[in-house]
Amino acid sequence: MNRKTMEIAVHPDGQVVITAPSDAGLEAIQQRVKKRVRWITRQIAYFHQFQPRTPPRRYVGGETHLYLGRQYRLKLSRGKQDEVKLIRGYFFVSCRNTPAPLKVQQLLEKWYLDKARKKYSEILESRLPEFRRFCCMEPKLHIRRMKTRWGSLSPAGVLTLNRDLIRAPRECIEYVVTHELCHLKYKDHSAAFYKLLEQLLPDWKKRKHRLECMLV
């Protein structure tokens, strides 16, 4: 769907993303960027203060991993079956063979995906009633890993959520879901869009800020 307005966004990783109408000329885009250069610089500096973000995971015993906004430490062991359990502040990862990092990563990512399916579906169902009054479409939920976005809503009504979002607090997941559902009524980020978001989630800015500061 062709958008009518130009948007400049700065992501937590410092990437600047420009979305413009298909008929927007290069010169017009460059002029818009020049006008916003000070804002872009401030945003990059703001996110930079939270760097370095979580270092690359090594999936070894004692390492911490996030789930719903809380840190849990890995405890690895050999057992009768491959499984992951979350008990009293620890991720207990059991492997039939030696718990090599790659195997631990695979088990943990599968565990995260299973939890994401359940939690995202639960949150989506809890937020949908607020939107049924002006939209009969019920989004189909997809989950995948995305590099620069927490969520998106396609014109066909497919709600895609970032798999890594399960590491963030529930209130942040609710914010992303609500934000995307607002696109059922408003396709762009117009003033009307943010007015609706404000009505449905008055503290959305606080939730967004917390999400952006998450070391995920």
ZAKESE-53302 format. One record per residue (C-alpha): x, y, z; residue in one letter. Coordinates in steps of 0.001 Angstrom, whole numbers, plus 500000, padded with zeros to 6 digits. Example, Ala and Ser with C-alpha at 12.3 -4.5 7.8 and 13.67 -1.06 7.14 Angstrom:
BEGIN
512300495500507800A;513670498940507140S;
END
This chain:
BEGIN
500000500000500000M;501427503390498990N;501821505742501942R;500916509434501688K;503427510856504150T;507164510606504706M;508457509152507959E;511947509108509478I;512622506665512299A;515730505989514361V;515921502471515774H;517651501505519045P;520556499982517070D;521214503419515525G;519790502562512119Q;517933505405510397V;514945504211508353V;513152506500505901I;509736505525504553T;508383507717501779A;505567507775499192P;506488505991495966S;506314509252494022D;508614511163496387A;511706512412494603G;515231511909495903L;515706515661496339E;512575515931498502A;513770513054500676I;517216514633501057Q;515669517977502018Q;513489516281504655R;516519514514506110V;518483517789506234K;515665519438508177K;515600516569510680R;519351516038510989V;519562517564514477R;516695515383515697W;518273512300514098I;521599513063515788T;519898513486519177R;518048510192518771Q;521219508304517858I;523022509834520856A;520091508913523107Y;520191505259522107F;523981505214522212H;523940505811525968Q;522481502345526421F;525327500730524506Q;526871498287524560P;523683496286524483R;523607492691525608T;526823491064524287P;526579488043521958P;525192485058523819R;527588482121524364R;525018479711525884Y;527253478526528697V;526494477880532359G;526127481004534485G;525163483247531577E;521976485314532040T;519047485486529615H;515921487643529633L;512332486466529774Y;509413488899530202L;511802491586531412G;513626489552534055R;517112488050534019Q;517501484308534547Y;520774482416534872R;521580479279532896L;522195475985534682K;523283473193532361L;523269469462532967S;523005466052531318R;519716464233531700G;517363461651530255K;515881464109527751Q;516452467477526119D;514368470082527938E;514234473597529376V;512582474502532657K;512293477884534349L;512500477378538105I;513180479906540878R;515249482346538857G;517127479813536740Y;516910478340533267F;517574474649533815F;518688473199530480V;519060469441530343S;520619467575527405C;520854463863526708R;524471464415525680N;527029466987526751T;525265470399526800P;527231472007523970A;526483475727523317P;524792475108519967L;522463472508521456K;521674474759524420V;520895477611522021Q;518540475441519970Q;516677474226523040L;516389477705524528L;515197479278521286E;512535476591520897K;511425477273524485W;511235481020523759Y;509201480409520605L;506718478184522434D;506296480810525154K;505971483583522558A;503134481785520770R;501165481426523992K;501886484858525457K;501390486831522219Y;498102485053521503S;496896485749525037E;497769489439524816I;496252489769521334L;492977488269522540E;492928490632525519S;493380493727523310R;491106492839520387L;487758493741522030P;488769497420522012E;489089497335518222F;486047495309517225R;483821498395517347R;485408499840514212F;487014496832512536C;485650493355511957C;489014492010510778M;490830489826513304E;494548489698512529P;496315486424511933K;499346486159514212L;502784485377512816H;506014485224514819I;509478485628513374R;512782487277514149R;513105490819512780M;516266492923512864K;514800496423513161T;511138496110514127R;509179494774517070W;506018494288515076G;504109495043511880S;500603494777510459L;500188493972506777S;497359495355504602P;495957491815504593A;495681491883508370G;498675489734509294V;500122490784512644L;503812489876512781T;505604490081516118L;509324489826516713N;510244486586518423R;512717488437520656D;509893490562522058L;509187487719524518I;512282488874526397R;510609492211527184A;508117492903530007P;504467492097529354R;503565495799529384E;505966496372526483C;504464493492524498I;501016494993525137E;502289498310523772Y;503581496754520539V;500381494762520008V;498177497802520667T;500329499997518422H;499996497562515535E;496258497037516078L;495749500799515784C;496804500360512162H;493547498490511604L;491932501928511623K;494804504224510614Y;497377502906508151K;499972505608508816D;501346507344511901H;499081510360511649S;497878512551514502A;494650510547514506A;496650507331514901F;498460508620517977Y;495247510032519407K;493710506556519241L;496823504984520750L;496727507536523571E;493077506730524275Q;493678502994524410L;497042503091526170L;497593506415527986P;501084505417529183D;502282504146525802W;505283506502525754K;506535505096529048K;506142501544527754R;507848502414524471K;510752504006526330H;511181500942528517R;511164498690525471L;513773500785523706E;516020500566526768C;515736496808527074M;519053495028526654L;517659492328524395V;
END
